[in-house]
């Protein structure tokens, strides 16, 4: 495509990575966060049960008891260059986007929820890629590589929210999937 348009790759300045589920991931994440015996770390700060900074887009500082009232679980860092959100993808397709090809691609005919992470700034993305040992040119060429995308997805997600048991960091998706077994 680059040659056809007479363009040359320069850098990746924004990336969105989504994982689709055939169950309500949002509900399971909320249940996990409400009941976990572990520390919840949001934007590098421990959630102290009184306020959680950065959780839910429309609430800057809210209590843990209220953070689950929002219909979409959303987290962003202080300057909104890193974001995570969960939402009902089936509802979004039916009501606004009309992207029926997504349903065909996933094969989900019933429940369809999405967890999406976004990095909106090259200055945030470049150090992340370097820390993971991924060159942005490599990423550009291998955007279809599931392992590379999973690694990047988990790193961005863990920069926004994770659980901590003692000194051990626990990925929230891994914890939800372990609970399903």
C-alpha positions, 0 to 999 in steps of 0.5 A: 500500500505504501508504494501504491500511495507513494508513501514511506513509513515514518513511525507509529504514533497511535495504536488501539488494540482490542480483545473481544469476548463472548461473555460480559468481560466488563461485569467480570472485571467489576466483580473481580475489582469489587471482591479482590483481596489484592491491592488494586493499582491504578495509574501506579497508585494504590486504590485506597478504598476512598478514591481512585484517581483516573478510573472512569472517564467522567469522574476524576476522584471517586470512591471504589464503591461508586466506581462501578456505577458507570456503565462502561469501565474506563481508565485513563492516565493523567494526560489521557494518552493511555486508555482502557475501556470495556463496552458492549460491542454488539450494542455499539455495532447495532446502534451506531457503527454498523460494522457487521464484519466484526461479528462475522469475523469473531463468530459471536452471535450473542453476547459480544464485549470488547476490552480495548487499550489505546496509546495515543502518543508516540512519546508514550509508545516509543519507551514502551516498545523499547522496554519490550524490545520491539522496534516500531518498524517491526511492529508496523510490519507485524501488526498481524502477529498475535504474540506481539500484539498480546505483549503490547496489549498487556503492557499498556493495560498493566500500566493503567491497572493491575492487581498486586499480591505482596510484590507480585503484579497480577494482570486483571485479564489473567485473573478473570480468565483464571476465575472462569476455569 
